[in-house]
Amino acid sequence: MFRQRLRVWFRVVGDKRYLSHHDMMRLWERAIRRAGLPLRMSQGFNPRPKLSLAEPRSVGIGSEADLLEFELADWVNPDAVLGALRREVPPEIEVYDLDVVRPTDKARPEAVVYVVRLSTPCPDLKDRIDRLLARSEAMVVRHRPTGDKPLDARPFIDAIESDGQEVRMVLRTGPSGTVRADEVLRLLGLEAEAIARADKRRTEIRLGGLDKRPRERKGFDSVWPKKC
């Protein structure tokens, strides 16, 4: 059976930042179908479209590097796919690149990069970062309907740097999980209000396996305000 596997790189701004993972998946499935592309379905009694988001965002976080993978049941010129998707997605979703990969090549993110701009500077933020990075353990608690789940976030924190107002963090991700940007901000001792008011965006996904190319959308300064 023929399989054409595609990777679509796109950015998310504006109100679309607040779409849940489920809603974003529905948005993409509808866009692909409106574009008239032969979306491949899974086999079995309950067929589902063969599409996935490689590293789903948390609600409220903008992105300069989101990655969708999907399969087509027939070959379509990649340039035609790119043009069709650009016409069908809403304005706050910008498709900026597309790759054709082997059917067996599934994207495996190894790290993600976030940039957070606080609404007001934090004078001792660099000292807080140094103290966090010096720790061997950094516990966070995730609240679940089935009960609270503790997580040691420190193994997932690769790097953090800041000028006192803007924070750039590189966080590891993989089969064992990851840590969220807001969790790192809480570990730095920031108050809930400061975290909620901060401008949070993902700027890069770093892939593992055969594809080691980092993807980072450049030139976003004109879109993202310097002040919150």
C-alpha positions in Angstrom: 0.0 0.0 0.0 1.4 3.4 -1.0 2.3 5.8 1.8 3.6 9.4 1.3 4.8 10.7 4.7 5.0 14.5 5.1 6.3 16.8 7.8 4.8 20.3 8.0 6.5 23.0 10.0 4.2 25.8 11.2 3.9 28.7 13.7 1.0 29.5 16.0 0.2 33.0 17.2 -2.7 35.0 18.5 -5.8 33.3 19.9 -4.8 30.0 18.3 -2.3 29.6 21.1 -5.2 28.7 23.3 -6.4 25.7 21.3 -6.1 22.4 23.0 -4.1 19.5 21.5 -7.4 17.9 20.5 -8.7 21.1 18.9 -5.4 21.6 17.0 -5.6 18.0 15.6 -9.2 18.7 14.5 -8.1 21.9 12.8 -5.4 20.1 10.8 -7.6 17.2 9.8 -10.3 19.6 8.5 -7.7 21.7 6.7 -6.2 18.6 5.0 -9.6 17.4 3.9 -10.7 20.9 2.6 -7.5 20.9 0.6 -8.6 17.8 -1.2 -5.6 15.7 -0.1 -6.0 11.9 0.1 -5.4 11.6 3.8 -4.4 8.0 4.7 -6.4 6.2 7.3 -5.5 3.5 9.8 -6.8 0.0 9.4 -9.3 -1.8 11.5 -12.9 -1.3 12.7 -12.3 2.3 13.7 -10.2 3.9 11.1 -8.4 7.1 12.1 -6.5 9.6 10.0 -2.7 9.1 10.0 -1.6 12.4 11.4 0.1 13.5 14.6 1.8 16.4 16.3 5.3 15.5 17.2 5.6 17.7 20.3 2.2 19.1 21.5 2.3 22.5 23.1 0.8 23.5 26.4 -2.3 25.7 26.0 -1.5 29.4 25.9 2.0 29.0 24.5 2.7 30.4 21.1 5.1 28.7 18.8 7.6 29.4 16.0 8.2 25.7 15.6 5.3 23.3 15.6 5.5 20.0 13.7 2.7 18.0 12.1 3.3 14.6 10.5 0.7 13.0 8.2 0.4 10.4 5.5 -1.3 10.5 2.1 -2.7 7.4 0.3 -1.5 8.7 -3.1 1.5 10.8 -4.3 0.9 14.5 -4.4 3.5 17.1 -5.5 4.9 18.5 -2.2 4.8 22.1 -3.5 1.1 21.6 -4.3 0.5 20.3 -0.7 2.3 23.2 0.8 0.3 25.7 -1.2 -3.0 24.0 -0.5 -2.4 23.9 3.2 -1.4 27.5 3.3 -4.8 28.4 1.7 -6.8 26.3 4.2 -5.4 27.1 7.6 -6.5 30.2 9.5 -4.4 33.4 9.6 -2.9 32.7 13.0 -1.4 29.4 11.7 1.5 29.9 9.3 2.9 27.0 7.3 6.5 27.8 6.5 8.1 24.5 5.4 7.3 21.0 4.4 9.5 17.9 4.2 8.9 14.5 2.5 10.3 11.7 4.6 10.4 7.9 4.4 7.2 6.2 5.6 9.1 4.7 8.5 10.7 7.9 9.6 8.8 9.3 12.6 10.0 12.5 14.1 11.7 12.0 17.5 12.1 15.3 19.3 15.1 15.4 21.7 14.8 18.9 23.0 12.6 22.0 22.7 13.6 25.7 23.2 11.3 28.2 24.9 11.6 31.9 25.2 9.7 33.6 28.0 9.5 37.4 28.4 8.3 38.5 31.8 6.1 41.6 32.0 8.5 43.1 34.6 12.2 42.4 35.1 13.3 40.1 37.9 16.6 41.6 39.3 17.9 38.3 40.9 16.7 36.0 38.1 20.2 35.0 37.1 21.0 34.0 40.7 17.8 31.9 40.8 18.8 30.2 37.6 22.3 29.4 38.9 20.8 27.9 42.1 18.4 25.8 40.1 21.0 24.4 37.8 23.2 23.6 40.7 20.6 21.3 42.2 20.7 17.6 41.7 17.0 17.3 42.1 14.1 19.7 41.4 10.7 18.3 42.2 7.4 19.5 40.7 3.9 18.1 41.4 1.4 17.5 38.6 -2.2 17.4 39.6 -4.2 14.6 38.0 -7.8 13.4 38.5 -6.3 10.1 39.8 -4.1 12.0 42.3 -0.9 14.1 42.4 2.1 12.9 40.6 5.6 14.1 41.6 8.3 14.6 38.9 12.0 15.3 39.1 12.3 18.1 36.5 16.1 18.5 36.8 17.1 15.7 34.3 14.9 17.5 31.7 16.5 20.9 32.1 19.5 21.2 29.7 20.1 25.0 29.9 18.6 28.2 31.1 19.8 31.7 30.5 18.3 35.2 31.1 19.0 38.9 31.0 16.6 39.5 33.9 13.5 39.8 31.9 13.7 37.4 29.0 14.3 33.7 29.8 15.6 31.2 27.2 15.4 27.5 28.2 16.4 24.3 26.5 14.4 21.4 27.8 15.0 17.7 27.0 12.1 15.6 25.8 11.6 12.0 24.8 9.8 8.7 25.7 10.4 9.3 29.4 8.6 12.6 29.3 9.6 16.3 29.6 9.1 19.3 31.8 6.8 22.2 30.9 8.0 25.8 30.6 5.6 27.0 33.3 7.0 24.3 35.7 10.5 25.6 35.2 9.3 29.2 35.9 7.7 28.0 39.2 11.0 26.3 40.1 12.6 29.7 39.7 10.3 31.0 42.3 8.1 33.2 40.1 4.6 34.0 41.3 1.6 32.6 39.5 0.5 36.0 38.3 3.9 36.7 36.8 3.9 33.4 35.0 0.4 34.0 33.7 1.2 37.5 32.3 4.5 36.4 30.7 4.8 36.0 26.9 5.7 32.3 26.4 6.6 30.9 23.1 8.4 27.9 21.7 11.1 28.8 19.2 12.7 25.5 18.2 12.3 21.7 18.1 15.5 19.6 17.9 15.0 16.2 16.4 17.0 13.1 17.1 17.7 10.0 15.0 18.6 10.5 11.3 17.3 14.1 11.3 19.6 16.2 13.4 18.6 19.5 11.9 17.2 22.0 14.4 14.2 23.9 13.2 13.9 27.5 14.3 11.7 30.2 12.7 13.7 33.4 12.4 12.5 36.9 12.3 9.7 36.7 14.9 10.6 39.9 16.6 8.2 41.8 14.4 5.3 39.5 15.5 6.0 39.1 19.2 5.9 42.3 21.2 9.0 43.3 23.2 6.8 44.2 26.2 3.9 42.3 27.8 
